[in-house]
Amino acid sequence: MIVDAHHHLWDPSERAYPWMDDSVAPIRRRFDADDLRAAVAGTDVTATIAVQAVHDPDETAWLLTQRVPVAGVVGWVDLTAPDVVDRLAALVDLEREGGPRLVGIRHLAHDEPDRDWLARDDVVAGVRVLAAAGMPFDLLVRDREHAAAVTLVDAVPDGVFVLDHAGKPDIAHDDTDVAIAWRARMDDLAARPNVLCKVSGLVTEAGTDWRERPVARYARQVVEAFGPDRSLFGSDWPVSTLQGDYAEVLRTASDALADLSDDERDAVFRRTAERVYLAAAPPQT
């Protein structure tokens, strides 16, 4: 059994996705749970976590209408709103029996003009609301936003933070300096026990010739830094289809971590995601 802790569903005909320019034209169409079921067919994936891709609560509401294999939704809420408690509660109220639960919140911090957005007082206050509700916050950051992410994590020590896409390393331009700087950022966050990391999005960061790039090395170093119990597999589908199909992305991650013990592999590919996203009690808001 595998839990895919990071993928997307969307419908650009219903709402605008500003980042969907011509460079991602092949995926600029509707993807829903039916497409996902077709993608995971023939794999051991039994449950998934759908992750927001735009700052729009209506997208989160739509994600909560999806069905198997979607078990959880990492949605979006305006963390800076004075009534963030009520807005979060309204999203939780959209959960329906047999459908996915709201299991986390994310903001596209790496698209904010302000590199220190995550460290703003109003954002920290919003994330403290999430922590009080027992809800994880996904960190979508690159090198530019790393310092602000660390400030946020330190300001909310009782929160749970999940680093998406291993901090988006520049694998396409991998060299010694790139690798050392990225690993330093990973070690910095890994030293904070309330931070986990997704082994996801690496083929995208490696570029069109990703099969010739050291994707496996980066995947192994994530688990080395955070440990299997704080590492989660994510496909980043359908973004990943720009590089390869679902089965190839899953196989790439599995091959990269083949040296792990059975128990360690089970943690990365299932158990950690279940514990962080799916085993938590419903949030109290």
N, C-alpha and C positions, 0 to 999 in steps of 0.2 A: 504493500500500500504506500502511495505517495500523496502528500499534500503539496500542491503548487501554491506557494505563499505569495505569489505576485504575478498577476496578469491583468488585462484590461478588457472591458467591453464598452462600446460606445455607438452612438448614432449621430453622425455629423449632420443629418438632415433635420434633427430635432434641436440641436444646439451647436454653437460655434466652438471649435477647438483652435485657438490662435496659433498653436505650434504646428498644426497640420498644413504645412506648405507643400509645394510640388515635390520636395525631396522625399516625402512619404506618401506620394500619390497612390501606390498600390494598397495602402491600408486606410485610405480616406473613404471609408464606407462603413455601413452598419456591421458590427460584430456583436452577437448576442449569445445566450447560453446554448442555442442550437449549434452555432458555429464552433463553440468551445467543445461541446460533446463530440463533434466530428473530429476536431483536432486531437483530442486525447484518446480517441478510440485506438485500441491496440496497445496502450501503455498501462502502467500500473497506477495512474493517477485516479484517485477516488474522490477527492475533495479539493476545492480551490478557494483562493481569496482574491476577489475582484477589487482592484485599486482605482481610485478616482484619477481622472486625467484632465480635469478642468475645474476651475473655481466656481461651481454652480451646485447648489443643494438639490436642484431638480435632477441632476445626473445621479447623485447619491440615491434619491428616491427611486429612480428608474433601476439602478443596480439592485436595489432591495426587492424588486419584482422578479428578478431572475431566479432560475431554479437549478436543480442538480446539473452539474457537480458543484455549483457555487454554494459554498457553505458560510462564507463571511464576506463582508464588505468593509474595506477601508475607505471611508467617504471623506467629504469635505464639509466643514462648517467655518464660518467667519470667526476665527479665534479672537479677533480684535473687537467684536461687537459687545456692547455692554450687557446684552441679554444672551450671551453665548450659552448659559445654562439652559435657558428655555429653548434655544435653537437646537441644541444637542438632544434635548428631551423630545422635541418634535420629530427628529429623525428616528430616534429609537421607537417612537410610537408607530412608525410606518412598517415595522417588522410584522410579518405575517406568518402564521403557523405553516410549517413546511418550506418556508423560504429562508434565505440567508439572514444572519444577524449583522447589525452594525458592530464591528469588532475593532475599529480603529479610525483614526483621522489622519489625513495628510494634507500638506500645502505644498505647492510647487515653488519652494523657497529659492531654487536655483534660477527661477525666472524673475524674481523680484529685482528691480533696479538697485535697491539697497542691499548690499552684501551682508549687512548686519541686521536684516529684518528679523531673524529668529531670536535675536537678543533684545528686541524692543520690549519695554515694560508691558505693553498691552498684549503682546504675543505670549510672553512668559505667563501672564495672568490667565490667558486662555488655556494654555497647556496645563496649568495647575488645576483648572476645572476638569480637564481630561483625566489627570492623575487621580483626582478625588473620585471620579466616576469609574475608576479602574479600567480606563481605556488607553491603549498604547497610541503613541504618536510616531508616524513614519517620517524619517528624515530624508528628504531628497536634496542632497547637497553635493557640490564638487569642492575642489580646493578653495575656491573663492569664499565659500560660506562656512568653511570648517570651523573657524574661530568662533563664529556666532553660534554654531551648533553646540560646541563645547560649553559655551556660556549658558545656553539654555539647559543643557543636561545637568550642569552643576547647580543651576537655579531651581531645578525641580527634581531633587534626589529621590523622591518617592514615585516618580513617573517611570514608565517603561518606554524606551525609544528603540525603534527598529531602523537601522541604516539601510536605505534602498540601494541596490546596484553596487554594493561595496564602495560607496562614495564616488562612483563613476570615474574610475582610473582611466588615464589616457593611453590605453593599450595600443591604439593605432600608431602612437609615436613612442612606443616603449624604448627606453634606454636606461642606463644605470641611474641617472638623476631622477627620471620619472618614477622608476620602481622604488627607489629609496624614499623619495618624498611621500609617495602614496602609502608605503608601509608605515612610515612614521605617523601619518594621520590615522591609520588603522590601529596602531598600537596605542595612540592617544585615546581614542574612543573605547578600545577594548579594555583599557585600564579602569573604565567606569562600569561597574557590574550591572547597571541597569540599561546598558546598551547592547542590542543584538545586531546581527548583520545578515543581509540577504545575499546569497550567492546567486545573483540575477543580473541580467542586462549586460553581461560581460562580452557576449558576441557582438552586441551593438556597439559598445565602446571600442571594439577592436577593428571596426571598419569592414569594408567589403572583402578584404583579403584575410578575414579573421581566422581562417583555417591555418594560415601561416604564422599567426601571432601567438604569443605565450598565454592564451586564455587559461589553460590548465594551471599554469603557475600561479596566476592571480587567484583562481578559485581555491587552490590548496592553501595559499597564504591567508585567505579569509578565515578558513577553519583553524589554521595554525594560530592566528591571532586571537580569535574569539572562542575557540573550542567548539566541538560539535553541539553542545547544549545551548549555544548562543548563536548558531548559524542555521539559516533556513534556505532551502532551494526555492527559486522562483523562475518561471520561464520567461517573463516579460512578453508573453504572447498578447496581441498579435504584432507588437513592434518587432519582435524577434523574427517574424516571417520575412522581413526585409533581408535577412541573412540566411535563414534555413527553416525547414519545417519544424513542427513541434517535437517530433520524435528525435530529430538530430540535435536540437538544443538540449533536450533531456539527456540524451546519450552522451553529449559532450561533458555535461556536468557529472554524470555518473562515472565516466571514464577518468575524469580528472581526480575524482575522490575515491578511486578504486582501492587505494592502499588503506583506507579506513577499515576498522573492524566492522562487523555486521551491526553491532550496537551503535557505533558512531555514525554509520551511514543512515541507520534508522532515525537517529536524532536529526540529522540534517534534512533528510527527505520526508520526514513525517512528524516526529515527536515534538520537536521544538515549535513548529507551527501550530500544532494542536494545543500545546501548553500556552503559548502566547496569545493566540487569536481565538481558538475554539473552545478552550476549557474554562475561560474566565466566566465568572458570574455575570449576568446581565447588568449593565451599568445602572447605578442609582443616581438620578439627577433631580 
